[in-house]
Amino acid sequence: MKKFNSKSCEEIMTTVYKPIEFCIDNLLAQGLYILAGAPKVGKSWLALDMCLSIAKGEKVLGQQTTQGTALYLCLEDSYVRIQNRLYEITDGPAERLYFVIMSEAIGNGLEEQITDFKNEHYDLKVVFIDTLQKVRNESESGYGTDYKELSVMKALADKLEITIVVVHHTRKCADSDPFNMISGSTGLSGCVDGSMVLIESKRGSRTAKLHCVGRDIENAEINLQFDSDLKKWIVTDEPSDCKSKDNIFLAALYVYLKKHIDFCGTASELVNVLKSVSDETFYPNRVTRDLVQNGYTLRKYGIDFQYKRTRNGRLINLHYDHERDSSDSKNSTVVTVNGAHKQYLANP
């Protein structure tokens, strides 16, 4: 019998893992997602806008994107219809955007087709499948069948480290919980990493709310208005861009290490020395978490982090290497430091 491959709590909490990458900040991370809505509500326009924005590295729905290749499986369309839509939504072609109008089904070759495409386009970020029904291999819909079928796509997204979004329909009957309106069993919602449900306030009104929920995103309800001239869904209540306290901590750490190069001590001692560069209040019990979860980011700025357990307790070792610092000095903000104003990097 094969034994469990277990890891201790301490090992997990002190290991720097590669962070989950978002192709659209706060909306789409690596993994499997559902985009659902009523027929002709505008799901395809939203999907196309997302694909185009990722391919160009432009904002969509007020959120930043990570630029890369986008693959859109328009399985209910023709190339003529796709061409017409593209001319409606953009004034020029995007080099990293590709379309497919025919594909194999899940379990019958689709995974291999996506894998081959990824091998040819190493920077593939997102695959939209419009619609899910077109690639389903099972005619029946039940919890076990739905979960099993989407589990294949979930495993593929995780393996390739990409985002896969399946476009799906909602049921006609209304529900106080919009996610209960996703057509099919709860096996669909249970398997995916996140769901987005687009619901018009009134049929044909072109005003809608995008309900979002997921493992790696905050629950959100985004009010949208469809711009008939731009052929895009526009956010009508775009939230203000607030600074993350984690980023302020990293910025203070960056400023301190640029001057002192090295640090070795406990979390409490680190919090104490950071008082010399920031008036913000940081807490020792959060320091290790912030360092571990931002380990990859710190490396980009020439900061190496090690966490060691010794007889005297747990020690944090930090070292700054100017040669490996890839920061942009223009990306800075003025922060109050010991009663004065000081400029330093706010979002490493």
C-alpha positions as a printed Julia matrix, in Angstrom:
348×3 Matrix{Float64}:
   0.0    0.0     0.0
   1.33   3.43   -0.96
   1.88   5.74    2.03
   0.74   9.35    2.31
   3.22  11.97    1.11
   2.62  14.25    4.08
   4.21  17.57    5.06
   4.35  19.09    8.5
   2.54  22.29    9.37
   5.87  24.07    9.92
   7.26  22.92    6.56
   4.22  24.24    4.71
   4.19  27.56    6.58
   7.89  28.25    5.97
   8.24  27.11    2.34
   8.26  29.73   -0.4
   5.88  28.38   -3.06
   5.45  29.8    -6.51
   2.51  32.21   -6.19
  -0.71  31.7    -8.1
  -0.65  33.99  -11.13
  -3.65  36.09  -12.12
  -4.31  36.73  -15.8
  -6.92  39.3   -14.68
  -6.32  40.77  -11.24
  -9.0   39.88   -8.67
 -11.04  37.97  -11.27
  -9.18  35.13  -13.01
  -6.27  33.19  -11.51
  -4.67  30.0   -12.74
  -7.25  27.22  -12.64
 -10.71  26.4   -13.99
 -13.57  28.92  -14.1
 -17.17  29.09  -15.29
 -18.64  32.16  -16.99
 -22.4   31.68  -17.04
 -25.33  33.74  -18.23
 -28.6   33.6   -20.12
 -28.53  33.07  -23.9
 -27.67  36.28  -25.82
 -26.99  38.21  -22.61
 -23.5   39.18  -23.81
 -21.24  36.45  -22.43
 -19.34  36.12  -25.69
 -18.67  39.85  -25.91
 -17.27  39.73  -22.36
 -15.17  36.65  -23.15
 -13.79  38.28  -26.31
 -12.96  41.48  -24.43
 -11.12  39.5   -21.75
  -9.14  37.54  -24.35
  -8.24  40.65  -26.33
  -7.22  42.56  -23.19
  -4.96  39.74  -21.97
  -3.36  39.42  -25.42
  -2.65  43.17  -25.45
  -1.85  43.51  -21.74
  -4.6   46.1   -21.29
  -7.09  46.61  -18.49
 -10.48  44.89  -18.59
 -13.38  45.64  -16.25
 -11.08  48.09  -14.52
  -8.53  45.39  -13.63
  -4.93  44.91  -14.72
  -4.08  41.9   -16.88
  -0.95  39.78  -17.24
  -0.07  39.9   -20.92
   0.26  36.63  -22.75
  -1.3   34.43  -25.41
  -5.07  33.92  -25.28
  -6.9   31.09  -27.03
 -10.62  31.45  -27.7
 -12.57  28.35  -28.73
 -15.62  29.89  -30.46
 -17.35  26.6   -31.05
 -20.75  28.08  -31.93
 -19.37  30.65  -34.39
 -17.8   30.9   -37.85
 -14.67  32.82  -38.79
 -16.86  35.37  -40.6
 -18.81  36.08  -37.41
 -15.58  36.28  -35.41
 -14.18  38.74  -37.93
 -17.26  40.93  -37.65
 -17.0   40.96  -33.87
 -13.31  41.8   -33.94
 -13.9   44.79  -36.2
 -16.61  45.95  -33.78
 -14.38  45.76  -30.69
 -10.85  46.67  -31.86
  -9.09  48.72  -34.51
  -6.21  46.31  -35.05
  -5.24  42.65  -34.65
  -3.66  41.35  -31.45
  -0.6   39.21  -32.15
  -1.19  36.94  -29.14
  -4.88  36.16  -29.7
  -5.93  32.95  -31.48
  -9.3   31.44  -32.39
 -10.62  27.93  -32.97
 -14.08  27.01  -34.28
 -13.81  23.2   -34.04
 -12.28  20.99  -31.36
 -12.4   17.53  -29.87
 -14.46  16.75  -26.75
 -13.29  16.39  -23.16
 -11.64  12.99  -22.79
 -11.53  12.5   -26.55
  -8.57  14.68  -27.49
  -9.35  18.21  -26.24
  -6.74  18.04  -23.48
  -4.07  16.97  -25.97
  -5.06  19.8   -28.35
  -4.73  22.41  -25.6
  -1.44  20.89  -24.42
  -0.03  20.97  -27.98
  -1.06  24.61  -28.32
   0.63  25.41  -25.01
   3.82  23.73  -26.23
   3.74  25.98  -29.3
   2.87  29.11  -27.31
   4.84  29.0   -24.06
   3.24  32.24  -22.78
  -0.33  30.91  -22.99
  -2.32  32.5   -20.17
  -5.97  31.74  -20.81
  -8.22  29.43  -22.8
 -11.9   30.3   -23.21
 -14.21  27.46  -24.26
 -17.47  28.82  -25.67
 -19.54  26.85  -24.87
 -19.07  24.0   -22.39
 -21.86  21.99  -24.02
 -19.88  21.83  -27.26
 -17.01  19.91  -25.65
 -18.99  17.67  -23.3
 -18.56  13.95  -23.86
 -21.42  12.83  -21.64
 -25.04  13.27  -22.67
 -26.36  12.88  -19.13
 -25.93  15.53  -16.45
 -25.61  14.49  -12.83
 -23.33  15.49   -9.96
 -20.88  12.63  -10.5
 -20.78  13.05  -14.27
 -20.46  16.84  -14.15
 -17.73  16.74  -11.51
 -15.77  13.99  -13.25
 -15.88  15.7   -16.62
 -14.79  19.12  -15.37
 -12.15  17.51  -13.14
 -10.29  16.64  -16.34
 -10.18  20.32  -17.33
  -9.28  21.37  -13.79
  -6.32  18.96  -13.77
  -5.22  20.26  -17.18
  -5.32  23.91  -16.04
  -3.26  23.05  -12.97
  -0.76  20.99  -14.94
  -0.2   23.67  -17.6
  -0.43  26.52  -15.05
  -3.0   28.38  -17.15
  -6.54  29.66  -16.75
  -9.37  27.79  -18.48
 -12.79  29.44  -18.62
 -15.81  27.46  -19.79
 -18.74  29.54  -20.99
 -22.06  28.08  -19.9
 -25.76  28.9   -19.66
 -27.96  29.71  -16.68
 -31.37  28.2   -16.01
 -34.5   30.21  -16.76
 -35.76  30.06  -13.18
 -34.52  32.87  -10.92
 -32.83  32.2    -7.6
 -31.73  34.41   -4.71
 -28.29  32.83   -5.08
 -27.1   33.55   -8.65
 -24.68  30.62   -8.58
 -27.6   28.23   -8.15
 -28.75  29.4   -11.58
 -25.81  27.76  -13.36
 -27.31  25.09  -15.59
 -26.57  21.51  -14.55
 -25.8   19.96  -11.19
 -23.8   21.46   -8.34
 -20.97  19.22   -9.53
 -20.02  21.97  -12.01
 -19.68  24.67   -9.36
 -18.07  22.25   -6.92
 -15.25  21.33   -9.27
 -14.2   24.75  -10.57
 -11.91  27.23   -8.86
 -14.3   30.09   -9.47
 -17.59  31.1   -11.04
 -18.82  34.27  -12.72
 -22.52  34.72  -13.41
 -23.68  37.58  -15.65
 -27.27  38.59  -14.92
 -29.11  41.43  -16.66
 -31.21  43.64  -14.38
 -33.98  43.38  -16.98
 -33.94  41.44  -20.23
 -32.58  43.69  -22.97
 -31.7   46.55  -20.59
 -27.94  46.14  -21.26
 -27.29  46.77  -17.59
 -26.13  43.78  -15.6
 -24.33  42.52  -12.54
 -21.38  40.15  -12.71
 -21.4   37.91   -9.63
 -17.96  36.46   -8.84
 -16.87  33.83   -6.34
 -13.75  31.67   -6.13
 -11.0   30.05   -4.13
  -8.38  32.66   -4.96
 -10.58  35.74   -5.45
 -12.75  37.84   -3.18
 -16.5   37.48   -3.59
 -17.66  40.41   -5.68
 -20.67  41.9    -7.43
 -19.67  44.18  -10.29
 -22.25  46.49  -11.85
 -21.88  46.69  -15.63
 -23.31  48.63  -18.56
 -22.97  47.4   -22.12
 -21.59  50.12  -24.39
 -23.23  49.51  -27.76
 -20.63  51.63  -29.57
 -17.58  49.95  -28.06
 -19.29  46.53  -27.83
 -17.88  46.14  -24.33
 -19.18  45.72  -20.81
 -18.12  48.79  -18.81
 -17.87  48.86  -15.01
 -20.19  51.52  -13.59
 -18.95  51.35   -9.99
 -15.22  50.76  -10.34
 -13.74  50.43   -6.85
 -10.99  52.77   -5.73
  -7.46  51.41   -5.78
  -6.51  50.96   -2.14
  -2.99  50.14   -1.03
  -2.36  46.74    0.49
  -0.72  46.76    3.9
   1.35  43.79    2.73
   2.81  46.04    0.02
   3.62  48.73    2.57
   5.45  46.15    4.67
   7.44  44.95    1.63
   8.23  48.54    0.7
   9.49  49.33    4.21
  11.58  46.16    4.15
  13.02  47.12    0.75
  14.02  50.58    1.98
  15.65  49.18    5.11
  17.65  46.49    3.3
  18.86  48.85    0.56
  20.62  50.74    3.35
  21.63  47.92    5.71
  22.06  45.03    3.2
  21.58  42.26    5.79
  19.29  41.36    8.65
  19.3   38.37   11.0
  16.91  38.18   13.91
  13.45  37.34   15.14
  10.2   38.64   13.69
   9.86  41.0    16.67
  13.35  42.38   16.06
  12.56  42.91   12.37
   9.39  44.83   13.23
  11.44  46.97   15.61
  14.14  47.91   13.07
  11.5   48.76   10.43
  10.36  51.6    12.7
  13.4   53.49   11.4
  11.89  53.66    7.9
   8.12  53.58    8.44
   5.5   54.82   10.88
   3.21  51.94    9.92
   2.45  49.37   12.62
   3.55  45.85   11.67
   2.91  42.72   13.73
   5.45  39.94   14.39
   2.86  37.19   13.89
   2.28  38.45   10.33
   5.9   39.01    9.35
   6.75  35.41    8.46
   3.53  35.01    6.5
   4.24  38.14    4.46
   7.82  37.08    3.77
   6.93  33.52    2.76
   3.95  34.41    0.6
   5.9   37.17   -1.16
   9.16  35.24   -1.52
   9.06  35.32   -5.33
   8.4   39.06   -5.36
  11.3   39.72   -2.98
  13.68  37.84   -5.27
  12.82  40.21   -8.12
  14.08  43.04   -5.94
  17.32  41.35   -5.0
  16.17  40.17   -1.56
  16.9   36.62   -0.39
  14.89  35.25    2.49
  15.62  32.28    4.74
  13.75  31.08    7.79
  15.71  28.98   10.27
  14.83  27.25   13.48
  17.6   27.38   16.13
  17.93  26.72   19.82
  17.18  30.36   20.48
  14.02  30.33   18.39
  13.07  31.01   14.8
  15.38  33.41   13.0
  14.8   35.38    9.82
  17.78  35.9     7.51
  17.52  38.58    4.82
  20.12  39.75    2.3
  19.89  42.44   -0.37
  21.86  42.14   -3.63
  21.89  45.35   -5.7
  22.92  43.48   -8.87
  19.7   41.42   -8.88
  17.41  44.35   -8.08
  14.99  44.77  -11.01
  12.83  47.47   -9.39
  11.59  50.55  -11.19
  12.32  53.67   -9.15
   9.43  55.43  -10.89
   6.95  53.1    -9.22
   6.99  54.86   -5.87
   4.8   56.78   -3.49
   5.2   59.27   -0.68
   4.71  57.68    2.72
   4.95  59.25    6.14
   8.13  58.1     7.84
   8.84  59.25   11.4
   6.8   62.41   11.0
   8.34  63.34    7.67
   7.57  62.5     4.07
   9.82  60.0     2.33
   9.58  58.53   -1.14
  10.0   54.8    -1.6
   8.73  51.87   -3.62
   5.12  51.12   -2.66
   4.4   48.02   -4.7
   7.42  45.79   -5.21
